[in-house]
Amino acid sequence: MASSRVKVLLLILILGIPVLLYLFLQSFGENQYQVPVMHEEGIADRDENCPPGTKPHTIDPLIRLGPCELWDCSDVEDKLVLYSFMKTDCNTEGLSQVVRVCNQYKNEPLFRAVTISLDQGADSVKIFDIAEQYSIQPEELSWWHFDEKTLLVMHCGFNLFQDCSVTQKAVLVDPDSRIRGYYDLDDPQEIDRLVTEIAILLSE
């Protein structure tokens, strides 16, 4: 009997989350709540080895000069993009949260997710084993393999550093190439904030 009640309560919670999210967004009226633009004055502690920055800080120049010379970037153009990072000798649990978000927005044509590998001489078989483990489909998540130019995007574009902590972070970038948020993938409240802020930006 107790287990049935627990199941009913869990079902109510699961079904109620989208309704609560909708009411949350509606309660703000027309754009009363706005997701902030990060680094509007540029990155203050920018590494001197990084190319000159912009105000507000945008990642487009680094993407254009780097990964887009290596891979087709048409799938991230004019999109809301969630960037995350993977290193196979670090904790890869953050990927499960990225997949959760991807699954929630997989039918949204204006949303895309990209995971950047930080494995030098990446073992592609191991990477795709991890992708299969988390049921990641190519149409849901793009993979950018390690390259000095992708490292430049992470360091100079996102102002993040190549250590294991970065594999638990995600960065949300709007269609204008501006950073709209940093998120800790190991924090459930941060994931909820990410899902909410994606919904807000898609509705703008």
C-alpha angles and dihedrals in degrees: 000000000000092000090052090053091050091051091050091050092049090049091051091050093048093048092042098055096076090047092050091047090052092049090046092055093043093051090065093059118206109359093317089139113051129183105238124245109238123225095012089166093044126259107312097201095041114163111253089229091062121095116259113288134226135232110264093026113247130183097209096098091053092045092049094048094042130026095017089063088057103037139022106269097183090108092064099041113117090357137122101248130197111204122197135167136231133196114174095214090054132066108297096185090105087074091067089060092047089052090050090056092043091052091050092054102027092117093050108101093198094058127078136167128211127190117199117209116223094191112119106218087010119215096232092190090058091046092054091044087059090046090053091046090059094038093243113172123204091238090056102045134024121214122215110191123218118287133147088253093055088049088054090053091052095046104035099023101043098020090233131132134230104256134108094269091069091065088069094054134084131190125208116211124188127221089267090060093249121138110243101177151353118219136192107227093202093060116081091203090054090052090051089050090050093051091048095048092049088054091049094049092046090053094053 
